[in-house]
Amino acid sequence: MKHVMAIIKPFKLDAVREALSALGIEGMTVSEVKGFGRQKGQTEIYRGAEYAVNFVPKVKLEIAVEDSLADQLIDTIRETAQTGNIGDGKIFVSDVSSAVRIRTGETGADAL
């Protein structure tokens, strides 16, 4: 099993969710986060005054999938979330040694 964590622009969330639903992904965790990378924040103007925003709003998706779906999931997120501009985000993939569904006690891929 794989744990895929993707950091994307907030306005891309609905498109990514729809694309993943079409792929057969049945669940994900979504968090509103803030951060910066090469972008180093941004400058905004509010009531005529310019100020720096050091952390840019992003959305973090966390999805656990079977190994056979991981590459397709990653490609779908990358293609759907990409704008071609700086700050499109990142995708991180790690191995999951086990998973347990709390309600039923199912383990492994059955818990997903």
Phi and psi in degrees as GROMACS dihedral restraints (atoms count N, CA, C in turn):
[ dihedral_restraints ]
;  ai    aj    ak    al  type     phi  dphi    fc
    3     4     5     6     1  -124.3    20    10
    4     5     6     7     1   147.2    20    10
    6     7     8     9     1  -110.0    20    10
    7     8     9    10     1   117.1    20    10
    9    10    11    12     1  -108.4    20    10
   10    11    12    13     1   124.4    20    10
   12    13    14    15     1  -118.3    20    10
   13    14    15    16     1   122.9    20    10
   15    16    17    18     1  -122.2    20    10
   16    17    18    19     1   133.5    20    10
   18    19    20    21     1  -108.1    20    10
   19    20    21    22     1   118.4    20    10
   21    22    23    24     1  -132.7    20    10
   22    23    24    25     1   170.5    20    10
   24    25    26    27     1   -72.1    20    10
   25    26    27    28     1   140.4    20    10
   27    28    29    30     1   -57.7    20    10
   28    29    30    31     1   -37.1    20    10
   30    31    32    33     1   -72.2    20    10
   31    32    33    34     1    -7.8    20    10
   33    34    35    36     1   -93.3    20    10
   34    35    36    37     1    -4.8    20    10
   36    37    38    39     1   -58.6    20    10
   37    38    39    40     1   -49.1    20    10
   39    40    41    42     1   -62.8    20    10
   40    41    42    43     1   -41.3    20    10
   42    43    44    45     1   -65.0    20    10
   43    44    45    46     1   -41.5    20    10
   45    46    47    48     1   -66.2    20    10
   46    47    48    49     1   -43.7    20    10
   48    49    50    51     1   -60.0    20    10
   49    50    51    52     1   -44.6    20    10
   51    52    53    54     1   -63.9    20    10
   52    53    54    55     1   -41.3    20    10
   54    55    56    57     1   -65.6    20    10
   55    56    57    58     1   -38.4    20    10
   57    58    59    60     1   -72.3    20    10
   58    59    60    61     1   -33.8    20    10
   60    61    62    63     1   -63.9    20    10
   61    62    63    64     1   -40.4    20    10
   63    64    65    66     1   -65.0    20    10
   64    65    66    67     1   -27.8    20    10
   66    67    68    69     1   -77.6    20    10
   67    68    69    70     1   -16.5    20    10
   69    70    71    72     1   101.5    20    10
   70    71    72    73     1    10.7    20    10
   72    73    74    75     1   -72.9    20    10
   73    74    75    76     1   124.2    20    10
   75    76    77    78     1   -96.8    20    10
   76    77    78    79     1   -11.5    20    10
   78    79    80    81     1  -164.0    20    10
   79    80    81    82     1   154.7    20    10
   81    82    83    84     1  -160.1    20    10
   82    83    84    85     1   160.7    20    10
   84    85    86    87     1  -110.0    20    10
   85    86    87    88     1   133.4    20    10
   87    88    89    90     1  -121.9    20    10
   88    89    90    91     1   131.4    20    10
   90    91    92    93     1  -129.7    20    10
   91    92    93    94     1   141.9    20    10
   93    94    95    96     1   -85.7    20    10
   94    95    96    97     1   125.5    20    10
   96    97    98    99     1  -131.8    20    10
   97    98    99   100     1   169.0    20    10
   99   100   101   102     1  -131.4    20    10
  100   101   102   103     1   147.8    20    10
  102   103   104   105     1  -176.0    20    10
  103   104   105   106     1  -175.8    20    10
  105   106   107   108     1  -153.0    20    10
  106   107   108   109     1   156.3    20    10
  108   109   110   111     1  -132.1    20    10
  109   110   111   112     1  -127.0    20    10
  111   112   113   114     1   -63.6    20    10
  112   113   114   115     1   -21.8    20    10
  114   115   116   117     1   -62.2    20    10
  115   116   117   118     1   -32.1    20    10
  117   118   119   120     1    55.7    20    10
  118   119   120   121     1    36.4    20    10
  120   121   122   123     1    81.6    20    10
  121   122   123   124     1  -164.5    20    10
  123   124   125   126     1  -154.3    20    10
  124   125   126   127     1   164.9    20    10
  126   127   128   129     1  -107.3    20    10
  127   128   129   130     1   134.7    20    10
  129   130   131   132     1  -128.9    20    10
  130   131   132   133     1   158.5    20    10
  132   133   134   135     1  -113.8    20    10
  133   134   135   136     1   126.8    20    10
  135   136   137   138     1  -132.0    20    10
  136   137   138   139     1   120.2    20    10
  138   139   140   141     1    51.3    20    10
  139   140   141   142     1    42.6    20    10
  141   142   143   144     1    82.4    20    10
  142   143   144   145     1    -6.9    20    10
  144   145   146   147     1  -106.3    20    10
  145   146   147   148     1   136.1    20    10
  147   148   149   150     1   -91.7    20    10
  148   149   150   151     1   135.1    20    10
  150   151   152   153     1  -144.1    20    10
  151   152   153   154     1   157.6    20    10
  153   154   155   156     1   -94.0    20    10
  154   155   156   157     1   135.6    20    10
  156   157   158   159     1  -105.8    20    10
  157   158   159   160     1   108.2    20    10
  159   160   161   162     1   -76.7    20    10
  160   161   162   163     1   -25.9    20    10
  162   163   164   165     1  -119.5    20    10
  163   164   165   166     1   127.8    20    10
  165   166   167   168     1   -93.4    20    10
  166   167   168   169     1   134.4    20    10
  168   169   170   171     1   -66.2    20    10
  169   170   171   172     1   134.3    20    10
  171   172   173   174     1  -138.8    20    10
  172   173   174   175     1   174.0    20    10
  174   175   176   177     1  -123.4    20    10
  175   176   177   178     1   134.0    20    10
  177   178   179   180     1  -108.2    20    10
  178   179   180   181     1   125.3    20    10
  180   181   182   183     1  -105.0    20    10
  181   182   183   184     1   136.0    20    10
  183   184   185   186     1  -126.6    20    10
  184   185   186   187     1   125.2    20    10
  186   187   188   189     1  -138.0    20    10
  187   188   189   190     1   132.1    20    10
  189   190   191   192     1  -106.4    20    10
  190   191   192   193     1   129.4    20    10
  192   193   194   195     1  -138.7    20    10
  193   194   195   196     1   162.8    20    10
  195   196   197   198     1   -69.4    20    10
  196   197   198   199     1   153.1    20    10
  198   199   200   201     1   -53.6    20    10
  199   200   201   202     1   -36.5    20    10
  201   202   203   204     1   -65.6    20    10
  202   203   204   205     1   -23.3    20    10
  204   205   206   207     1   -96.5    20    10
  205   206   207   208     1   -11.5    20    10
  207   208   209   210     1   -59.0    20    10
  208   209   210   211     1   -50.6    20    10
  210   211   212   213     1   -62.8    20    10
  211   212   213   214     1   -41.0    20    10
  213   214   215   216     1   -66.0    20    10
  214   215   216   217     1   -38.9    20    10
  216   217   218   219     1   -62.0    20    10
  217   218   219   220     1   -47.4    20    10
  219   220   221   222     1   -61.8    20    10
  220   221   222   223     1   -46.2    20    10
  222   223   224   225     1   -61.4    20    10
  223   224   225   226     1   -40.7    20    10
  225   226   227   228     1   -64.7    20    10
  226   227   228   229     1   -44.6    20    10
  228   229   230   231     1   -62.5    20    10
  229   230   231   232     1   -47.4    20    10
  231   232   233   234     1   -60.2    20    10
  232   233   234   235     1   -46.0    20    10
  234   235   236   237     1   -68.0    20    10
  235   236   237   238     1   -38.4    20    10
  237   238   239   240     1   -78.2    20    10
  238   239   240   241     1   -36.9    20    10
  240   241   242   243     1   -85.9    20    10
  241   242   243   244     1   -13.1    20    10
  243   244   245   246     1   -72.3    20    10
  244   245   246   247     1   129.5    20    10
  246   247   248   249     1  -111.6    20    10
  247   248   249   250     1   -17.8    20    10
  249   250   251   252     1    89.5    20    10
  250   251   252   253     1    -1.0    20    10
  252   253   254   255     1  -103.8    20    10
  253   254   255   256     1   161.3    20    10
  255   256   257   258     1   -60.9    20    10
  256   257   258   259     1   143.0    20    10
  258   259   260   261     1    90.5    20    10
  259   260   261   262     1    14.7    20    10
  261   262   263   264     1   -64.4    20    10
  262   263   264   265     1   -26.2    20    10
  264   265   266   267     1   119.2    20    10
  265   266   267   268     1  -166.9    20    10
  267   268   269   270     1  -142.7    20    10
  268   269   270   271     1   158.7    20    10
  270   271   272   273     1  -126.9    20    10
  271   272   273   274     1   128.9    20    10
  273   274   275   276     1  -117.4    20    10
  274   275   276   277     1   139.4    20    10
  276   277   278   279     1  -127.3    20    10
  277   278   279   280     1   132.3    20    10
  279   280   281   282     1  -138.3    20    10
  280   281   282   283     1   159.0    20    10
  282   283   284   285     1   -79.5    20    10
  283   284   285   286     1   146.1    20    10
  285   286   287   288     1  -113.4    20    10
  286   287   288   289     1   122.5    20    10
  288   289   290   291     1   -80.3    20    10
  289   290   291   292     1   -30.9    20    10
  291   292   293   294     1  -160.5    20    10
  292   293   294   295     1   161.5    20    10
  294   295   296   297     1  -144.9    20    10
  295   296   297   298     1   144.9    20    10
  297   298   299   300     1  -134.9    20    10
  298   299   300   301     1   128.1    20    10
  300   301   302   303     1   -82.8    20    10
  301   302   303   304     1   119.0    20    10
  303   304   305   306     1   -62.2    20    10
  304   305   306   307     1   -43.2    20    10
  306   307   308   309     1   -61.6    20    10
  307   308   309   310     1   -45.3    20    10
  309   310   311   312     1  -108.0    20    10
  310   311   312   313     1   -16.7    20    10
  312   313   314   315     1    83.0    20    10
  313   314   315   316     1     4.5    20    10
  315   316   317   318     1   -61.3    20    10
  316   317   318   319     1   148.4    20    10
  318   319   320   321     1  -127.2    20    10
  319   320   321   322     1   166.8    20    10
  321   322   323   324     1    64.9    20    10
  322   323   324   325     1  -144.8    20    10
  324   325   326   327     1   -62.5    20    10
  325   326   327   328     1   -27.5    20    10
  327   328   329   330     1   -64.5    20    10
  328   329   330   331     1   -26.0    20    10
  330   331   332   333     1   -77.1    20    10
  331   332   333   334     1   -17.5    20    10
